[in-house]
């Protein structure tokens, strides 16, 4: 039994955009996470400071990291789908321009 993709796999014109976007989002999240680690290394007692509704900085920052990762995933998906739709529209227009009209033959 063959296990092939359900949809045909072709060239992904949006791949360079996705790669650049993914790298930039990785850098942003890494800086956010790196600052969390830096606070823990340089001033660990600061993490016990109550900052929001009785929660300490470590808890709030930890939840912010999780929520930030989720939001980045949503933004990445939205932007990639938008770019893929743009390329699909361009490819459709190009293929229509290439097709000979029935009256031209």
C-alpha positions as CSV (number, residue, x, y, z in Angstrom):
1,X,0.0,0.0,0.0
2,X,1.4,3.3,-1.1
3,X,1.4,6.3,1.3
4,X,1.3,9.3,-1.0
5,X,0.1,12.8,-0.3
6,X,-3.6,13.5,-0.8
7,X,-2.9,16.7,-2.6
8,X,-0.4,17.0,-5.4
9,X,3.0,18.4,-4.3
10,X,4.4,21.2,-6.4
11,X,6.9,24.0,-6.2
12,X,6.2,26.3,-3.2
13,X,6.7,29.8,-4.5
14,X,6.2,31.2,-1.0
15,X,9.0,29.1,0.5
16,X,11.6,32.0,0.7
17,X,9.1,34.3,2.3
18,X,8.2,31.6,4.9
19,X,11.8,30.9,5.6
20,X,12.6,34.6,6.2
21,X,9.5,35.1,8.3
22,X,10.3,32.0,10.4
23,X,13.8,33.1,11.0
24,X,12.7,36.6,12.1
25,X,10.0,35.1,14.4
26,X,12.6,32.7,15.9
27,X,14.9,35.6,16.6
28,X,12.2,37.6,18.3
29,X,11.1,34.7,20.4
30,X,14.6,33.8,21.3
31,X,15.3,37.3,22.5
32,X,12.1,37.1,24.6
33,X,13.1,33.8,26.1
34,X,16.7,34.8,26.5
35,X,15.7,37.8,28.6
36,X,13.7,35.4,30.8
37,X,16.8,33.2,31.2
38,X,19.0,36.3,31.8
39,X,16.7,37.5,34.6
40,X,17.0,34.1,36.2
41,X,20.8,34.1,35.9
42,X,21.5,37.7,36.9
43,X,18.8,38.4,39.5
44,X,16.9,35.2,40.5
45,X,15.2,36.9,43.4
46,X,13.5,39.3,40.9
47,X,11.4,36.3,39.7
48,X,9.7,36.2,43.1
49,X,8.4,39.7,42.8
50,X,4.6,39.9,42.8
51,X,3.6,41.7,39.6
52,X,0.1,40.9,38.6
53,X,-3.0,39.7,40.6
54,X,-0.8,38.0,43.3
55,X,1.3,36.2,40.7
56,X,5.1,36.4,40.7
57,X,7.2,37.5,37.8
58,X,8.3,33.9,37.0
59,X,4.7,32.8,36.6
60,X,3.5,35.8,34.6
61,X,6.6,35.7,32.3
62,X,6.2,31.9,31.8
63,X,2.6,32.3,30.7
64,X,3.7,35.2,28.5
65,X,6.2,32.9,26.8
66,X,3.5,30.3,26.2
67,X,1.0,32.8,24.9
68,X,3.6,34.6,22.8
69,X,4.6,31.3,21.1
70,X,0.9,30.6,20.4
71,X,0.4,34.1,19.0
72,X,3.5,33.8,16.8
73,X,2.2,30.6,15.4
74,X,-1.1,32.2,14.5
75,X,0.6,35.2,12.9
76,X,2.9,32.9,11.0
77,X,0.1,30.8,9.7
78,X,-2.0,33.9,8.7
79,X,0.9,35.6,6.9
80,X,2.0,32.4,5.1
81,X,-1.6,31.6,3.9
82,X,-1.9,35.2,2.7
83,X,1.4,35.0,0.8
84,X,0.4,31.6,-0.7
85,X,-2.9,33.0,-1.9
86,X,-1.1,36.0,-3.5
87,X,1.2,33.6,-5.4
88,X,-1.7,31.4,-6.4
89,X,-3.5,34.4,-7.8
90,X,-0.4,35.5,-9.8
91,X,0.1,32.0,-11.1
92,X,-3.5,31.8,-12.1
93,X,-3.3,35.1,-14.0
94,X,-0.1,34.0,-15.7
95,X,-1.6,30.7,-16.8
96,X,-4.7,32.6,-18.2
97,X,-2.4,34.9,-20.2
98,X,-0.5,32.0,-21.7
99,X,-3.7,30.0,-22.7
100,X,-4.6,30.6,-26.4
101,X,-8.1,32.0,-26.9
102,X,-10.5,29.9,-28.9
103,X,-11.0,32.6,-31.4
104,X,-7.2,33.0,-32.0
105,X,-6.7,29.6,-33.6
